[in-house]
């Protein structure tokens, strides 16, 4: 198993301390220290070495048994395994209409992961982090800026799987999420929500339904006050829920995500098609299409159409 350099040095240091501890704690060493006037012979040295080796073997065996127990219970993998939360992808070519105040073509990518914090009974507690960036790489005249980045940390509890006859596998998430673009006024955008997610997996079909309650923010503060609501009308464009339907067949995956504000008759639709690329293992090709409001926080109230092509590095792990 490969260990990073820092881990190897730490292991060597701890191993050295363990050797020293065994040496100083061994009866042979204590006896030789107490009897400083006793002559040191080859026989005494070999006896002390044999005791040290014996103690070291017992320590190693004890560590091996504990490691084996942790692997049997799955404790090790639960604590340290990182999952793909949302799809991780890069789209080197995207084209946007309309494209005022920006180049029509840009690079878009998303990074997303989650890790289990702990579990209580059948319930598991996670944190996750997702980031979607819009990179004006082809705009050399303006130093190729990152036009927008949306940061989306979450913390949530996940229920066990519930298998319902003829209705597939059901699972729920309940948690809190923050989303912002990290900008200053007047282009700052952010909101905080408590969320409830439902997952249903039935054969080749997966359904994800997410509803939320937005934590209210003040609208009455001065426009230059950071505590003021940056986007008080965001739910008039996002609505209050989101539905994703996904279908898989062999290595192909089609997904449709939709949001809709019923009263205002506004919303957004995202369609994704991922497909295998010969000779690239788990990496897949990706075609993505967007139509509507809210493709990014800075464009939450702006209707755009966008198409992109690239590769998906890791599909989002659902259950």
N, C-alpha and C positions, 0 to 999 in steps of 0.2 A: 504494500500500500504506500503510495507517495504521500509524504508529509512536507508542507512548506518549510522553508529554511528556519523561520522563527519558531515553528512548532518543534522542529528537530532539535534546535538549541535548547529550548525549554525542557524537552524530554531528557536530553543529556544531562542538563543541570539537575533535574529532579532525581534522575537515576543516580547521579553522583552523591546527592544528599542522602538518598536511601542507603547507598553503600556505606557512607560515613555513619549513618544512624545504626545500621546493623553492626558495624565495627565497634562503635563505642558502647553499644548495648550488650555485646556478646560477653558471656562469662569469661572467656579466655582473655579478652582485653581488660576486663575489670580486675581479674586475678593478676595479670602481668603489671597493671598500673599500681596495685596495692603492694606488690612485692617488687619494688624497684631494684632491690639489692640482689634478687635472684638472677642467676646467670641465664642469658638468652641462648637457647640451643636450637638446632634444626628441628628437633622433635616438638618443642613448644610452638615454633612458628607454624609448622604443618598442622598442629592441633587447632590453633587459632584460625587458620585459613579454612580448615574443614568445617568448623562451626559457622564461620561467616557464609560459606557456600551453602550449608544446610539451611540457615536462616533465610538466605536470599531465595533459595528454591521454594521454601514455604510461602514467602511473600508473593512470588510470581504465580504460584499455583492458586493462591487466594485471589489475586487480581484476575486470573483467567476464568475462575469460577464466577466471579461477579460480572465479568463481561459477557460470559455465556448466558447468565440469567437475564441480563438486560436485553440481549438479542432475542431470547425466547419470548419475553413479554412484549417485545416491540418498543420498549421504552426509549431505546437509542434513536430509532428512526422517527418516533413521534416528536421528540424534542428538537431535532435538528434538521428535519427534511423541509425543504422549501418547494412550494408548488407554484406553477403558473396560475395566476388568478384570472385575469383577463387575457386575451390573446396578445402575445408579444410579436410585433411585426415591424417591418420597415417598407415604406412605399417610396422608392427613389423618384418615381414620376407621378405627380398628381396635377390635375388641371381643374381650375375653379372658374365658375361663371356666376355672378359678375366678379371682377377682380380689381375694383377701384383701390387705389393707394397700396397696391402690392403687385408682385409679378403673378401672372396666371399660373405658372408652374412652380412647384415647391416640393420639398421632401417632407414626408410625414412619418412619424414612428411612435410606437407605444411600447412601454416597458411596464410590466405588472407582475407582482409576486405576492404570495401570502405564506405565513408560517404559523404553526400552532403554538400557542402560548402554554396552555395546560388543558386538562380535561377534568370534568367533574361528573362522575357516573358515565352516562352515555352522551353527555353534552361536551362539545369541544369549543374552546375559545381561541379565536384567531385575531391576528392583525394583518393588514394588507397595505400595499402601497402601489399606486398606479400613476403613470405619468405619460401624457400625450403631448408631443411637440410638433410644431409647424416651423420648418426651417427654410428660409428663403435662400437656399444654396445657390440658385442660378442668378441671383441679383448681385452680381459683382460690383456694380456701380455704387451700391450702398453697403458694402462690406459684409454681404451675405448674413443678414441678421436672423436670429430666432424671432419670428413674428409673434409667436404665442406658445406658451407651455401651460398646461393644466395639471395641477398636482392634486391627487385624490387619495389621502390616507383613510383607512377604515379600521374599526374594531368591532367584532361581532361574535355572537355565540351561534353555533350550528347544532341543530337537533340530529338525532340518529336517523337512519333511513327507515322509512315506513313503506313496506311493500303492500300494496292494495291490489287484490285480485282483479285482473282485467284493466287496471288503471296504472300499472307500472310502479315505479319507485318514487316516493315523495320525500322531500326534505325542506327544512326552513332555516333561514338566517334571520337573526334580529340584532340590530346594531346601530352604530353611529358612523356617519361619514362627513368629511369636510372636503370641499373642492374650491380651489382658488387658482388664480393665474399669477400670483406673486408680484403684481404690478402696483404702482403707486397711483393715487388719484391724478387724473380723472379716468384712467383706463383700468383701474382695479376692478376685479370681478371676484365674488366669493359667495358661498352659502354653506349652511350647515343643516344636516338632516338626520332624523332617526329613520331607519329603513327596515322594511320587512320584505324578504325575498322568498319566493316559492320556486322550487325546482321539481319538475316532473319528467322522468325519463321512462319512455315506453318504446321498446324495440329500437328503431332507428331514429325516433323522434324525441327531441328534448324541448321542453317549454320552460322559460324563465320569466316570472312575473315579479316586478319590483314596485312597491308602493312606498310613499314617504310622507313625512310631516316635516315641513321646513320650520326651523326655529326662527321666530320673528326677530327682526332687527329694527332699529329706530330709523324712521324716515324724516324726522323733524330736525335732525341735527344739521349744522351748516354743511354746505357741499364739500368743504375742504376738511371736514372732520373724519378721521379714519374709522370712527365708530359708526358712521352713517352707513345705511344700507346702500351698497353699490349698485344693486340690481333688484329693486323692489318688485318689479313686474316679471321676474324670470319665469314664474309658474304660468304666466299667460302665454308663454311660448313653449315651455317644456311640459305643461300639464302637471299631474300629480302621480303619474305611474308610467311604467315602461314595460313593454312586452317584447320578448325575444323568442322566436321559433326557429329551431335548428334541425336540420335533417342531414344524416350521414349515410353514405353508401360507399363501402370499401374505403378508399383514402380520399374521397371527395366529401366536402362539407359545404352546405348552403345554409346561411342564416339571414333572418330578417329581423331587424329591431325597429320598433315603432314607439313614438310618444305622441300624445295628442291632447291639446287643451280644448275641451268640448265647447265651452261657452264662446271662446275666442276663435275657434275653428283654425287653430294653428298647430303645427307639430313638426316632426322630423322623421325621416325614414332612412335607415342604413341597410344596405344589402352587401353581403360578403360571399364570395366563392373561393374556397381554397381547394387546391388540386395537387397531386403528386408531381414532383420534379425528378426525372430519372437520375439515379446515381447520387442523390443528395440526402439519403437517409430520412430523417424526420422532417427536414425542411420542405416546405410546400410553397407553391406559387399562390398569390393572393390577388384578387381583383375586388376592389371596394367601390361602392357607389353611395353617394349621399344626396338627399333632396330634402330641403326644409330648413327649419330654424334650429339653432343650438348645436351646430357641429363642433364648436368650441365656445368657451365662455365669452370671449371677446365678441363673438358673432351670435350670441344667444338670441338677439332680436333682429337678426339679419337673415333673409332667405337666400340660400345659395345652392347651387348644384356643383357636384364635384365627383370626379372619377380618378382612381389611382390604381397602379399596378406595382407589385413588388413581391416580397416573400414573407411568409409567416414562420417565425423561428420556433414558437411553441404555442400550441393551442391552449386555451384556458381550460384548466381542470375543473370540472363541475362538482363532483361529489367527493 
